[in-house]
Amino acid sequence: MGPLDIAIAGCGPGGLAVALLLKRDGHRVTMFERFAAPRPIGSGLMIQPTGLAVLEQLGLADAAQQRGARIDRLIGQAEPAGSVVLNVRYAALGSPLAFGIGIHRASLFALLHDAVSAAGVPIVTGRTVTDSILDGTKRHLRFADGEIAGPFDLVVDALGTRTPLAPPTGHSLAYGALWASLDWPDGGYFDIAALEQRYRRASKMVGVLPIGTLPSAGRPQAAFFWSLRADRLDTWRAAGLDAWKAEILTLWPACAPLLDQIIDPDQLTFAHYAHRTLSDPAEPALIHIGDAWHSASPQLGQGANMALLDAWALAKGLRESTSVAEGLGHAVAQRQRHVRLYQWLTALFTPVYQSDSRVLPFIRDRLVGPASKLWPATWIQAAMVTGLIGNPLRPLGLDAPFMSTRVSIPDAA
């Protein structure tokens, strides 16, 4: 194919990554963003070896490591005994070089946005996309003010879970989380190389994730989160910060220096979660990537990584095809099995850590927790968290960076 006119709706990690990849392949790319200036939404996230494989191809992996925090394990303890019920070590994969990166969304956004700007990709801001219009083999974009842009040979939908470009599907999850980005406390309260969590059954969870240093911050940051049912958000606000802090301190007293930094409820952002998967993410001259195709709770920490893999698959599919339709078909085929697998795994594990169930956390704490400390469960957990179960990198022609050649990942769970 010759150069294509491509519109990308949305400036999240997936949209920015695919814009950079397609621009480098010689296509004419325009991005559309609803905000007056592109900006990230949210606090911290985890970049796994799958996402790092794509960032390495973009030349951004080293910078992501420098701005983020190396994560070597995930650990969770449950009340009342304080027993360890989650202990995932990346080294269990068989390589001491395997790790994840905790990073602020703003840091990842800045890396990708700066690279897109340097590549000369125009970003049209203040444009709220409401619809796409098929016109023969091309598409137009319609905006909230009624204006239309195009035609484009391809529209890439990277607008997230609530995209207006895809039919409604899936369902909202009962539980979400309150998030805040805070200064990392001195004094060894937390493990600087771990995502740590504390649970009371499955209805209460508090977590701390190192996310590196923002360019605008003078010290390392922590993403602090508290699990909360969406229908209890107003009750939480009415109860006040003091009652909330007291509840957290009974669960995890070490959180005191973090809680001392929160003096206003507006410092906390509530994140709603939804589980949805489009049965067919590709339409004529249109493809949905990232959360616009598949969204889930962040229990397995795969969101940004899956979006980066989708971006690479789309660029690769177009690069190796003779038509847009063929390229979209290749992109979906390279990702579909992995997407389905992790959507299923996330749906399976989410109620274990976020639900009103009493049975599931009992099984987790009394049976699954102790068993998960033994091989091969240690290996399975590490492969699951890294996103490598299902071997998603091989069909994409990617290698997991920083991983020993001794690491062997099965094709399916």
C-alpha positions in Angstrom: 0.0 0.0 0.0 1.0 3.6 -0.6 0.7 6.2 2.2 -2.8 6.4 3.8 -4.7 9.3 5.3 -5.4 8.1 8.8 -7.3 9.7 11.6 -6.7 8.7 15.2 -9.3 9.6 17.8 -7.9 9.8 21.3 -4.5 10.7 22.8 -4.1 7.9 25.3 -1.0 5.5 25.2 -2.5 3.4 22.5 -3.5 6.3 20.3 -0.1 8.1 20.7 1.9 4.9 20.1 0.0 3.9 16.9 0.3 7.5 15.6 4.1 7.4 16.0 4.3 3.9 14.4 2.1 4.8 11.4 3.8 8.1 10.9 7.2 6.3 10.8 5.7 3.9 8.2 5.1 6.9 5.9 1.3 7.4 6.4 -0.3 10.8 6.8 -1.6 10.8 10.3 -3.8 13.3 12.2 -4.9 13.0 15.8 -8.1 14.4 17.3 -8.4 15.1 21.0 -11.4 16.4 23.0 -9.4 18.5 25.5 -8.1 21.9 24.8 -4.6 20.5 25.3 -3.7 16.8 25.3 -3.3 15.5 28.9 -3.3 12.2 30.8 -6.1 11.1 33.1 -5.3 9.0 36.2 -2.4 8.2 38.5 -0.1 5.3 38.2 0.1 2.2 36.0 2.3 -0.8 35.4 4.3 -1.3 32.3 4.9 -5.0 31.8 7.5 -6.8 29.6 4.8 -6.9 26.8 4.4 -3.1 26.9 8.2 -2.6 27.2 8.6 -4.7 24.0 6.6 -2.1 22.1 8.3 0.9 23.8 11.6 -0.6 22.9 10.6 -0.6 19.2 9.6 3.0 19.7 13.0 3.9 21.3 11.3 4.8 24.5 12.0 1.9 26.8 15.1 3.3 28.4 13.4 6.6 29.1 10.4 4.8 30.7 12.8 3.0 33.0 14.4 6.3 34.0 11.2 8.1 34.7 9.4 5.1 36.4 10.3 2.7 39.2 11.5 -0.8 38.7 9.0 -3.3 40.2 10.3 -6.8 41.1 7.3 -8.2 42.9 3.6 -7.8 43.8 2.7 -8.7 47.4 -0.6 -8.7 49.2 -1.6 -9.5 52.8 -5.0 -10.2 54.2 -6.6 -9.6 57.6 -7.0 -10.7 60.2 -3.8 -12.8 60.4 -1.8 -10.6 58.0 -1.0 -13.7 56.0 0.6 -13.3 52.5 -2.0 -14.3 49.9 -0.3 -12.7 46.9 3.4 -12.9 46.3 4.4 -12.6 42.6 8.1 -12.4 41.8 9.2 -11.6 38.3 12.3 -13.6 38.9 10.0 -16.7 39.1 10.0 -16.7 35.3 13.6 -17.9 35.3 15.4 -14.6 34.7 16.7 -12.1 37.2 16.3 -9.5 34.4 12.5 -9.7 34.3 10.7 -6.8 35.9 7.9 -4.3 35.5 7.8 -0.6 35.7 5.5 1.5 37.9 5.1 4.8 36.2 2.8 7.9 36.5 0.4 8.2 33.5 1.7 11.7 33.0 5.3 10.4 32.6 4.3 7.8 30.0 2.1 10.4 28.3 4.9 12.9 28.1 7.3 10.3 26.6 4.8 9.4 23.8 3.5 12.9 23.2 6.9 14.4 22.8 7.9 11.6 20.4 4.7 12.2 18.4 5.2 15.9 18.3 8.9 15.5 17.2 7.7 13.2 14.4 5.5 16.0 13.1 2.1 14.4 13.7 -0.6 17.2 14.0 -2.9 17.0 17.1 -6.2 18.8 16.6 -7.5 19.7 20.1 -10.9 20.7 21.3 -12.6 18.2 19.0 -15.1 15.9 20.7 -15.7 13.0 18.3 -19.3 11.8 18.3 -19.5 9.6 15.2 -17.9 8.2 12.1 -19.5 8.1 8.7 -18.7 5.5 6.1 -18.3 6.9 2.6 -17.5 4.2 0.1 -14.2 2.8 1.2 -13.4 5.9 3.4 -14.7 7.4 6.6 -15.4 10.9 7.9 -15.4 11.9 11.6 -18.2 14.0 13.0 -17.7 16.2 16.0 -20.0 17.5 18.8 -20.3 20.9 17.1 -21.6 19.3 13.9 -18.4 19.8 11.9 -17.0 16.9 9.8 -13.4 16.0 9.0 -12.1 13.7 6.3 -12.4 11.6 4.3 -9.8 9.2 5.7 -8.6 5.9 4.5 -8.7 4.6 8.1 -10.1 5.8 11.4 -8.4 4.4 14.5 -10.7 4.5 17.6 -8.5 5.0 20.7 -11.2 6.8 22.7 -11.4 4.3 25.6 -14.2 2.4 27.3 -17.0 4.9 26.6 -16.1 5.4 22.9 -19.0 6.8 20.8 -17.6 5.0 17.8 -18.4 1.5 18.9 -21.8 -0.1 19.8 -22.5 -0.4 23.6 -21.5 -3.7 25.1 -20.4 -5.1 28.4 -21.2 -3.8 31.8 -20.0 -1.5 34.5 -18.3 -3.2 37.5 -19.7 -2.6 41.0 -16.2 -1.7 42.4 -13.9 1.0 41.3 -11.1 2.8 43.2 -10.1 6.1 44.7 -6.6 7.2 43.4 -4.1 9.8 44.4 -0.5 10.5 43.5 1.5 11.4 46.6 5.1 11.9 47.6 7.0 8.7 48.5 7.5 8.7 52.2 11.0 8.4 53.7 11.6 5.8 56.5 11.2 2.5 54.8 7.5 2.2 55.3 7.1 0.5 51.9 9.1 -1.6 49.5 10.5 0.7 46.8 10.4 -2.2 44.3 7.0 -3.7 44.9 3.3 -3.1 44.4 1.9 -3.7 47.9 -1.7 -4.3 48.9 -3.7 -5.1 52.0 -7.1 -6.7 52.0 -10.0 -7.1 54.3 -12.0 -9.9 52.6 -12.6 -8.7 49.0 -14.6 -5.5 49.9 -11.7 -3.5 51.3 -8.3 -3.1 49.6 -5.6 -0.5 49.9 -2.5 -0.4 47.7 0.7 1.5 47.2 2.7 1.5 43.9 6.0 3.3 43.3 5.7 5.3 40.1 9.0 7.1 39.8 9.6 10.8 39.6 7.6 13.3 37.5 9.5 16.0 35.7 7.5 18.5 37.7 8.1 16.7 41.0 11.1 17.0 43.2 10.9 13.5 44.7 9.7 10.0 43.9 5.9 9.5 43.8 3.5 6.8 45.0 0.2 5.9 43.5 -2.2 5.3 46.5 -5.5 3.6 45.9 -8.5 2.4 47.9 -11.1 0.0 46.6 -14.7 1.3 46.8 -18.1 0.4 45.4 -19.3 3.0 43.0 -22.7 3.3 44.7 -21.0 4.1 48.0 -19.0 7.1 46.7 -21.5 9.6 48.0 -21.5 7.9 51.4 -17.7 8.1 51.5 -17.8 11.8 50.8 -20.5 12.4 53.5 -18.5 10.5 56.1 -15.4 12.7 55.7 -11.7 12.1 55.4 -11.1 11.5 59.1 -13.4 8.4 59.2 -11.9 7.1 56.0 -8.3 7.5 57.2 -9.1 5.8 60.5 -10.5 2.8 58.6 -7.3 2.6 56.5 -5.1 2.8 59.5 -6.8 -0.1 61.1 -6.0 -2.1 58.0 -2.5 -0.8 57.3 -1.0 1.6 59.9 2.1 2.2 57.7 -0.1 4.3 55.4 -0.1 7.2 57.9 2.6 9.3 56.1 0.7 9.0 52.9 -2.7 9.8 54.4 -1.2 12.9 56.1 -0.7 14.3 52.6 -4.4 14.1 51.8 -6.2 17.1 53.2 -8.9 17.6 50.7 -11.2 15.0 49.0 -10.5 16.6 45.7 -7.0 15.2 45.9 -8.6 11.8 45.2 -10.1 10.7 41.9 -12.6 7.9 41.6 -12.0 5.5 38.7 -15.0 3.6 37.4 -14.3 0.2 35.9 -16.1 -1.7 33.2 -15.8 -5.1 31.5 -16.5 -5.0 27.8 -15.1 -6.8 24.7 -16.2 -6.0 21.1 -16.9 -9.2 19.2 -15.5 -7.6 16.0 -13.2 -4.7 16.6 -12.7 -4.0 12.9 -15.2 -2.4 10.5 -14.7 -1.0 7.0 -12.1 1.7 7.3 -12.4 1.6 11.2 -10.6 -0.2 14.0 -11.0 0.0 17.7 -7.9 -0.5 19.9 -7.1 -0.5 23.6 -10.1 0.0 25.9 -12.3 0.9 22.9 -11.9 -2.8 22.0 -11.5 -4.5 25.3 -11.7 -3.0 28.8 -11.6 -4.7 32.2 -10.7 -4.0 35.8 -7.0 -3.3 36.5 -6.5 -6.3 38.7 -3.9 -7.9 36.3 -2.5 -4.5 35.3 -2.7 -5.0 31.6 -4.6 -2.0 30.3 -1.8 0.2 28.8 0.2 -2.9 27.8 -2.7 -4.3 25.8 -3.2 -0.9 24.1 0.5 -0.8 23.1 0.3 -4.3 21.7 -2.8 -3.4 19.7 -1.0 -0.4 18.3 2.0 -2.5 17.2 -0.3 -5.1 15.7 -2.2 -2.5 13.6 1.0 -1.0 12.3 2.4 -4.4 11.5 -0.8 -5.6 9.8 -0.9 -2.5 7.5 2.8 -2.9 6.8 2.4 -6.4 5.6 -0.9 -6.1 3.6 -2.0 -4.8 0.2 -5.3 -3.2 1.4 -6.7 -1.6 4.5 -9.3 -4.4 5.0 -6.5 -7.0 4.8 -4.3 -5.1 7.2 -7.1 -4.7 9.8 -7.9 -8.4 9.5 -4.2 -9.3 10.2 -4.1 -6.9 13.1 -7.1 -8.4 14.8 -6.0 -12.0 14.1 -2.6 -11.3 15.8 -4.3 -10.0 18.9 -7.6 -11.7 19.3 -6.6 -14.8 21.2 -4.5 -12.9 23.7 -7.3 -10.4 24.2 -9.9 -13.1 24.8 -7.6 -14.9 27.2 -6.9 -11.9 29.4 -10.5 -10.7 29.3 -11.4 -14.1 30.7 -8.6 -14.2 33.3 -9.5 -10.7 34.5 -13.2 -11.6 34.8 -12.2 -14.7 36.8 -9.9 -12.9 39.3 -11.6 -9.6 39.8 -14.3 -10.9 42.2 -11.5 -12.5 44.3 -10.1 -9.0 45.1 -13.1 -6.7 44.5 -16.5 -8.0 45.5 -18.9 -8.4 48.4 -18.3 -12.2 48.4 -17.2 -13.8 51.6 -16.6 -17.2 50.1 -14.1 -16.2 47.4 -11.7 -14.3 49.8 -11.9 -17.2 52.3 -10.8 -19.6 49.5 -8.1 -17.1 48.5 -6.7 -16.7 52.0 -7.0 -20.3 53.2 -6.2 -22.3 50.1 -5.0 -20.4 47.1 -2.7 -18.1 49.0 -0.6 -20.9 50.6 -0.6 -23.0 47.4 0.5 -20.0 45.3 3.9 -20.0 47.2 4.8 -23.3 45.6 6.1 -24.1 42.1 4.6 -24.1 39.4 2.1 -21.6 40.9 4.9 -19.1 41.4 5.7 -19.3 37.7 2.1 -19.2 36.5 1.5 -16.1 38.6 4.5 -14.3 37.2 3.6 -15.2 33.6 0.1 -14.0 34.1 1.1 -10.6 35.6 3.7 -10.0 32.9 1.1 -10.5 30.2 3.1 -13.2 28.6 0.6 -16.1 29.0 -0.7 -16.9 25.6 2.7 -15.9 24.0 1.4 -12.6 22.6 4.8 -11.4 21.4 5.7 -14.2 18.9 2.9 -13.5 16.3 3.8 -9.8 16.5 7.5 -10.4 15.8 8.5 -9.0 19.2 10.8 -10.2 21.9 10.4 -9.5 25.6 13.2 -7.1 26.5 15.3 -7.8 29.6 14.2 -11.4 29.6 16.6 -14.4 29.6 16.4 -16.8 26.6 15.8 -19.5 29.2 12.3 -18.1 29.8 9.7 -20.3 28.0 6.1 -19.2 27.8 3.3 -21.5 26.7 1.0 -20.6 23.8 -2.1 -20.8 26.0 -3.0 -20.9 29.7 
